[in-house]
């Protein structure tokens, strides 16, 4: 019998628009011969399944089931295709753990840690992974820009500590611009990370388990046409991406080995995407952040890397679903 999959998308943040793009690709490429797929739109005003005839059915949150036409649909597995809260920060994962329903991707603890950029780099640094110097600040305890620049050298990146898609992020070259950048980031989050810029080439790599073996995908070099890889560069065509990246094999092996180490140290599951800056002076890849729900639109980095590896998205998503079911 076919397994029932709930493809959850939407979310409570500004990243919902990206979630819908990812869910479209995932839904189009899940194997319909194996699975019955129900797309669930999780929004603040309701958790809804839209039936083929246009009727909208509210999810029963007591057991995450659907009730319609004298039928009850329960789910064998959840495919999480949601960026931002509550799908990327561990909240939904904890809910599904409580209900005993398996899901794709990282567990609640790993999702919560990696959603917090500061916690992610702290864990990575403890494991010996190179990361940038940074200062973590909170809205309830203001820190003057001058105090931050006593610890960090310009230029710096200022970003919301929780969240993704580069929303609310700034690159600051002059000290007089730092306060405004911090205020912009605080509009998106109550915590802000100020991080020293590392010069180098930007690489990003998908990692997943293939038959139990941590497996890096062919990685990508990202070259922004803007001052940095911001929302416009990511989603409005203002960047160039080359997959696989053209690098010496010695460099490629350092990136792959570091990515595998991070995946293991953070106890990741499913597919994650890890962003690096490779500094040619030190010869080291510096970890920027870990994305546990990487974008899955047709033009997104992980789908391109999967195809570069020679796999179809249908085979790849089947692998992710079957891994979740085995757990």
Order of alpha helices (4+ residues) and beta strands (2+ residues): beta-alpha-beta-beta-beta-beta-beta-beta-alpha-beta-alpha-alpha-beta-alpha-beta-beta-alpha-beta-beta-beta-beta-alpha-beta-alpha-beta-beta-alpha-alpha
